[in-house]
Amino acid sequence: MIYPAPALHIAGRWLTQASGGERYVYNPADETPLGVLPLAGAAELQAAAEAAQRGFSVWRARNAHDRYTVLRAAAELLRVRAEAIAPVLTLEQGKPLAEALREVRLSADILDFQAEEGKRLYGRTVAPRVDGILSQTVTREPVGPVAAFTPWNFPANLPIRKLGSALAAGCSVVIKPDEQTPATCMLIVQALLDAGVPAEALNMVCGDPAEVSATLIAHPAIAKVSITGSVAVGKLLGEQAARHVKRFTGELGGHAPVIVCDDADPAFVLKASLAAKYRNAGQVCASPIRFYVARRHYAEFAAQFARGAQALRLGPGMDPQTQMGPLAHARRIDDMERFVDDAIDQGAKLLCGGRRVDRRGFYFEPTVFAEAPATSRLMQQEPFGPIAVIQPYDTLDEAITAANALPYGLAAYAWTRDLATAHRLGRELEAGMVGINHYGVSQAEMPFGGWKESGVGQEMGSEGLLAYTEVKTITVGVPG
Ligand code: NAD
């Protein structure tokens, strides 16, 4: 069996049993159990936070170059182990194996970049305002032990975004991956430990999510909270962090618009859009959802989009023929059905899909709607699944207004061959990431984060590292 026995990493030891009980981890492709996950109770959560406190003293005392060497070595281990980690990721999450392999390799790239950035945690010197001052410096120090929460949709990439930056800055971590996808995170934690991260600086827990977050966030050892997840849970954790005046980063949900301009090449846009939309069965925070298409291209674009969606081969992620895997769990199917029923009730046109697939596993048909009313749930809430909606527009002003109309502001995309329009869209779309003429907004070197309710702060890029630091000013006067 390539799926490892699920375990928690607390205070330097892997635990296969814990006081919070246990739960099964299921394979979404066929609903069979993969393993039994121990759940942390109050005792283990306390132990994890205390270990992170001790681990922080050890790890922060290492010099930046030393930490860089360890994290670079961990990135190499991820590359060497990628072909062993990827099937585990596919088994517990469902995405096609090729996507899983790419995710693990990209995670190594993110870790590399943050390791490098750790050597460049620059400060500055400031000219004194008064006499008798020898130096005035502004420095950055690691913020302290971090409580990190990640969802199941990118079980390698999302933990590494937090672990890479936190560890590169000199912080220790207690990470809670989603209970559906613990094993990928275990293998990442193991690679970091094998490369030399001190055992107590890196803890991994799973449990009852509300209990884990409330306990860790309130614990005096925890200095920073970082969550990737839905807007609703992000608000909850943000409130808890604020109550204790703890630093907070929230990478939350999105509802990405795509503007296909009058001068775009619809065939080119279509090919890229189908691949982006149905990657990971649409369970991607930056997934394109609302396509606003210039009236001239609208009818043909919508018809071809539906044809392309219908032609996708669904199946288990372990099958090399599969283009779209199952959804991650049964609740996602129920949610898709609610989006579809509401859109139909409100008069949207269903162009294809809309149903659960009649086979074992959590499969849902690639679905395309057109002309959905602004009041429909689909046009207001993140579907987080394989559903796209195609809307015609007449003027670019109208399209930009519609694109910016929601409280989300994670990613936005546009397609145009006109340079002035490209720059206008870059300026006017209200999102943390704007992709013009491609969908590749997630890169190790570039900050990734949401505007409006889509989040607070960024990950990756140099901003990702700074999020795990505190600013300190030190001023030294002439003695005696
Ligand atoms: P979720 O909010 O349900 O869960 C995220 C994390 O919070 C998990 O660890 C989960 O166990 C925990 N959690 C869940 N309920 C909780 C509660 N009541 N109290 C405390 N913790 C709780 O999100 P999800 O459904 O697992 O993931 C999908 C969401 O994540 C989508 O909205 C997606 O857009 C978002 N996401 C955002 C980004 C980004 O970078 N902005 C990236 C990936 C996913």
Residues whose N, C-alpha, C, O or C-beta is under 5 A from the ligand:
A	BS01	NAD	F149 T150 P151 W152 K176 P177 D178 P209 A210 S213 T228 G229 S230 V231 V233 E251 L252 G253 G254 C285 S454
